[in-house]
Amino acid sequence: MGRTSLLLPALLLGACSWFLVPRGQSFLTATTTQRARRTAMRGFKEDFADWRSSLSSDEKSLLLKQAQKEFDKKFRKSEEMSKDLPEEKIESFSKILQKFFDSEMEDYKKDAGA
């Protein structure tokens, strides 16, 4: 008698949750969202690759060294850590990021409206 009294509420809860969870609609929206994100990411990947190829070897090595020694206290205090890329390189990279974020915002608005 004790087992059936515990089993009945669990079965009832499982049945209710099965009826309340939308199955078809969430699957379709997830598929369209993933497709849009793949497209946005592919565009970003190509733009980023183009930007990266425009860097000189000195600029690439500076970025690599700064990234590798990000958590080194001595390096963070050095002058090499405070060096920046030329302004036009930073500006072009910010345009690429802005394009990516705008694309993500559009996807978010589409998802929120659906």
C-alpha positions as CSV (number, residue, x, y, z in Angstrom):
1,M,0.0,0.0,0.0
2,G,2.9,2.4,0.8
3,R,4.5,1.9,-2.7
4,T,1.3,2.6,-4.6
5,S,0.7,5.8,-2.6
6,L,4.2,7.0,-3.6
7,L,4.1,5.8,-7.2
8,L,0.7,7.4,-8.1
9,P,1.8,11.0,-7.6
10,A,5.1,10.4,-9.5
11,L,3.2,8.9,-12.4
12,L,0.7,11.8,-12.3
13,L,3.5,14.3,-12.3
14,G,5.2,12.6,-15.2
15,A,2.0,12.5,-17.3
16,C,1.2,16.2,-16.6
17,S,4.7,17.3,-17.6
18,W,4.5,15.2,-20.8
19,F,1.3,17.1,-21.8
20,L,2.6,20.5,-20.8
21,V,6.0,20.4,-22.6
22,P,5.6,21.7,-26.2
23,R,7.5,19.2,-28.3
24,G,7.1,20.1,-32.0
25,Q,7.4,23.9,-31.9
26,S,10.6,24.0,-29.8
27,F,12.3,21.6,-32.1
28,L,11.5,23.7,-35.2
29,T,12.6,27.0,-33.6
30,A,15.9,25.4,-32.5
31,T,16.6,24.2,-36.0
32,T,16.1,27.6,-37.6
33,T,18.1,29.4,-34.9
34,Q,21.0,27.0,-35.3
35,R,21.0,27.6,-39.1
36,A,21.0,31.4,-38.7
37,R,23.8,31.2,-36.1
38,R,25.8,29.0,-38.4
39,T,25.4,31.5,-41.2
40,A,26.3,34.4,-39.0
41,M,29.3,32.5,-37.6
42,R,30.5,31.6,-41.1
43,G,30.4,35.3,-42.1
44,F,32.3,36.3,-39.0
45,K,34.9,33.5,-39.5
46,E,35.6,34.7,-43.0
47,D,35.8,38.4,-42.0
48,F,38.0,37.5,-39.1
49,A,40.3,35.4,-41.3
50,D,40.6,38.4,-43.7
51,W,41.4,40.7,-40.9
52,R,43.9,38.4,-39.4
53,S,45.7,37.9,-42.7
54,S,46.0,41.7,-43.0
55,L,48.2,41.8,-39.8
56,S,52.0,41.9,-40.2
57,S,54.2,39.2,-38.7
58,D,55.2,41.7,-35.9
59,E,51.6,42.4,-35.1
60,K,50.7,38.7,-35.0
61,S,53.6,37.9,-32.7
62,L,52.7,40.8,-30.4
63,L,49.1,39.6,-30.1
64,L,50.3,36.0,-29.6
65,K,52.7,37.0,-26.9
66,Q,50.2,39.2,-25.1
67,A,47.6,36.4,-25.2
68,Q,50.0,33.8,-23.9
69,K,51.3,35.9,-21.1
70,E,48.0,37.5,-20.1
71,F,48.2,36.2,-16.5
72,D,51.9,36.8,-16.0
73,K,52.2,39.6,-13.5
74,K,55.7,40.7,-14.6
75,F,54.7,40.8,-18.2
76,R,51.5,42.7,-17.5
77,K,53.7,45.5,-15.9
78,S,56.0,45.6,-18.9
79,E,55.9,48.1,-21.7
80,E,55.3,45.3,-24.3
81,M,51.9,44.5,-22.7
82,S,50.7,48.1,-23.1
83,K,51.5,48.2,-26.8
84,D,48.5,48.3,-29.1
85,L,47.9,47.6,-32.7
86,P,47.6,50.5,-35.2
87,E,44.4,52.4,-35.0
88,E,43.1,51.3,-38.4
89,K,43.5,47.6,-37.5
90,I,41.6,48.1,-34.3
91,E,38.9,50.1,-36.2
92,S,38.5,47.3,-38.8
93,F,38.3,44.7,-36.1
94,S,35.6,46.7,-34.2
95,K,33.6,46.8,-37.5
96,I,33.8,43.0,-37.8
97,L,32.6,42.6,-34.2
98,Q,29.8,45.1,-34.6
99,K,28.6,43.2,-37.7
100,F,28.6,40.0,-35.7
101,F,26.8,41.5,-32.7
102,D,24.2,43.0,-35.0
103,S,23.6,39.7,-36.6
104,E,23.2,38.0,-33.1
105,M,20.8,40.8,-32.1
106,E,18.6,40.1,-35.1
107,D,18.6,36.4,-34.3
108,Y,17.7,37.1,-30.7
109,K,14.8,39.4,-31.8
110,K,13.5,36.7,-34.2
111,D,13.7,34.1,-31.4
112,A,11.9,36.4,-28.9
113,G,9.2,37.1,-31.4
114,A,8.6,33.5,-32.4
